[in-house]
Amino acid sequence: MSTGRRRLRRAAGQLASVAITLLGLLVLTFFIGRMMPADPVRAIVGEDATPETYDMVHAQLGLDRPLWAQFLRYMGDVLTGNFGQSIRTGQPVIQDILHVMPATIELATFAIVIGAGLGIPLGVLAAVNRDRWIDHAVRVFSLFGHSMPIFWTGMIGLLVFYAWLGWVGGSGRMDYFYIGMVPGRTGFLLIDSLLAGRWEVFRSAVNHLILPAALLGYSASAYITRMTRSFMLDQLNQEYMTTARVKGLSRGQTIWRHAFGNIRVQLVTIVALSYGALLEGAVLIETVFAWPGFGQYLTNNLVIGDMNAVMTCVLIVGVIFILLNLLSDVLYRLFDPRTK
Amino acid sequence: MTDPILEVSNLSIRYPGASSEAVRGVSFTLGRERLGVVGESGSGKSTVGRALLKLLPGARITADRLRFEDLDLLALSEAEMLKVRGRRMSMILQDPKFSLNPIQRVGSQVAETCLRHFPVSRAEAKAKTLEMLAAVNIRDPERVHDLYPHEISGGMGQRVMIAMMLLADPDLVIADEPTSALDVTVRLQVLNILDGLVRDRGIGLIMISHDLNLVRNFCDRVLIMYAGRVVETLKAGEFDKAQHPYTRGLLAAQPRIGGPRKPLAVLDRRPEWTEELPA
């Protein structure tokens, strides 16, 4: 009984901390919106509007009221799911974002699969061969991925694999003549094209996805490799590794069953956080590849000063990270018996 | 002493990158008896234990003879050693806080030895595990089986360790300071369990320790090591007849309850002891 109550209390505590973080996030986005050197009124009424029109819109937006009242109103709006209208499209911001999100999710998901698929084995390999040439080679490889700016590798990648070799599709999500050929049922092009049974569209979409996803994945793998390596080294130095060897397990079995088994939870956290970073951080690669996703949406609106859109984007990124942190907390609790 | 289980002759071990050998010219034989190995930290006693299991990655091990039963340990490949470790020769490590995998259940860690060496089902391995846990005086094996290492005491952890290492009925067990991480009160209990099992099953035991009184009471013979060499071998009952000045120094440096309240003797260390054995 008492364990049940303790668990309940802990869940309540966690919920409270999420609520507080969220409140902080709202304060932050609110002030970002107010401090930005962009004039939301001017963005609506245009350069040539009369002072009367300007004042009217100023009052309509509630900007004449005290700051705290504005904040309360903002909070009320957000909590009821009203994120305001986009100045550029005239549509609710949230609708625009939901429209561009699938393209980014597709890209980030492929990227994280590549990043984790590359980073985790390399990290284990480096740890097991610590200070030998394999370790150094892995270090150089991941340092390269980490330090090359993604817009540069993006352009070089396009030049080599698209322009010269012709192995992959160019920019955009698919070849031009396929645009609009499949109905956007989910927004995920890969799924939509399969639902429509259009294999050629699907193939074109994969062709276009593979290069930006691989480049993003490579840059994400740098971090995953380094973290995997250090997690593994921690475990490999533990005395229970010797115990496993004394029991008669081979080095490989010891490494995978005992050491790797014990870092799985930590790895999930790292991969989840990298995934979050990819969701919001694909800005540069989306620009280079003309990828109509969240990153591009954010940059475009930042440039024209569409504050409702920018604030909502920042809010969403924050919420994604709060949720990923929550997820890793829950995973620790589920899989590490010591936290019970 | 019956036919020896282990014959070691002129064993030397050098760690990679080290300027001198960690162990030099160590020779001894072991029957179905309990052999103590004592010495200061860094005297090479643990290194000898690990060398017997060939668990010193990178270290160079040389010997005139390193025979375990019918096996020439020096000639065995890693694949062949996998069949020896845990099955015919095993080792009890020092501190269960570190030597048990923190996120696996105690029972499955013990069962791993069984599954590794015998063609048994999981259910059979579990039955064997419960039997072993009972053999090390764990009163409620079913319950302990499902606990995690942090949920059991140090004494119980060390009994689990003993169960794990004796499950496959090895012929030789190396106990590397098996009780130095334990409370004084449970030390004796764990030692008695180990002693009972070793005697019942006719296992050869090498007890590595820096506790002179412990090896004196629990072993048949004792090797005294200093700076990688065996300086003297004594029968447990004949410590009073120790010849070597280092052994005498160790004995003199022990405090005694009720003894005279004088400063304890400072251990004398002479470089020449590392060069040659007294005749």
Interface residues (C-beta under 8 A of the other chain):
Chain A: Q238 E239 Y240 T242 T243 A244 R245 V246 K247 G248 L249 S250 H258 G261 N262 F335 D336 P337 R338
Chain B: L53 L55 E78 L82 K83 V84 R85 G86 R87 S90 M91 L93 Q94 D95 F98 S99 L100 N101 P102 I103 Q104 E112 T113 R116 H117 Y148 H150 M161 M164 M165 A168
